[in-house]
């Protein structure tokens, strides 16, 4: 990648062949420095916030898996605000 980054510094081969020079210089990294000098391990504030959001979403998903859905049912019981059905004389819920 470092060699490719250096190779594109003055533009791509097609643009150079047709006489269209690149205005400025091209870099792969957003810091606009050669890739071998770029701070590739630096995390931006936006990236950090996105990672935190993902962690919050994962924590909520894990909590739901641990405790179950608040008003959910399983094959054996239901939980929530609704009263449980009562069986009538014929063994059916009423």
N, C-alpha and C positions, 0 to 999 in steps of 0.2 A: 504494500500500500504506500509505503514511503517513496518507492521508486515511481509509482504511478502518479503520486501527488507532485513529485518534481517534474515529471514528464508533461503534465497538463499546465504547468505554470504559465506558458506563453500561448495557450490555446490548443484546440484539438487539431489533428492533421487535416481534416476536411476543410475547416475554416482557413487554415494557413495555405492550403493548396489552391483555394479559390481566391486568395488575396484578401480575405476578410480577417484582419488581425483582431485579436481580443482586446477590448478596451480595459486596461488594468491587468491584474493578474488573477489566476484562478487558484483556489485552495480547496482542499476537501474539508478542513475543519472550520467551524464557525468563527474561531478566533483570528482567522486570516493570517496565520503563520504556517510555515512548513510543518508537515505532519510530525516529523521527528522532533520538533520543538513545541508542538501544541500540548496544552494541558488536557490530555484526553481523560484523565481520572478526576477532573473537576466537575462537580455536580452543580448546576445552576439552581437558582431559587425556584424557578418554575418546575424543573425536574424533581426537586426535593418535595415540593407541594404535591405533585402528582403521585409520588411514591407514598407520601403520608395518606393521601386520599385512598389509594389502593389498600394500604394497611387498615384504615378505618373500615372500608368495605369488607375486607377479609375478616376483621374482628367481629363485625355484625353477622356475617355468614356463619362463623364458628359458633357464636353465641346462639343463633337459631338452631344449629345442629345439636348443640348441647342441651338446650332447654326445650326445643320443639316449638312449633307454631303456637302462638298464644291461644287462639281459638280453634285449634286443630283437632283432628280425630285420628286415632289409630284403630287397628282392627279390634282392640280390646276395650277402648274407652274414649270418651270425648272430654275435652276441657274447655272451659269458657264460661260465659255468663248465662247461657241457655240451660234450663234445667234438663236433667237427663230424662229420656223417655221412660215411661212406666209400662210394664207389660200388662196387657189385659188378660181376660179369662182364657183366650185362645192362644196365648204366648206371643201375641203381636204387640208391637209398641203402639201406644195410643197417645 
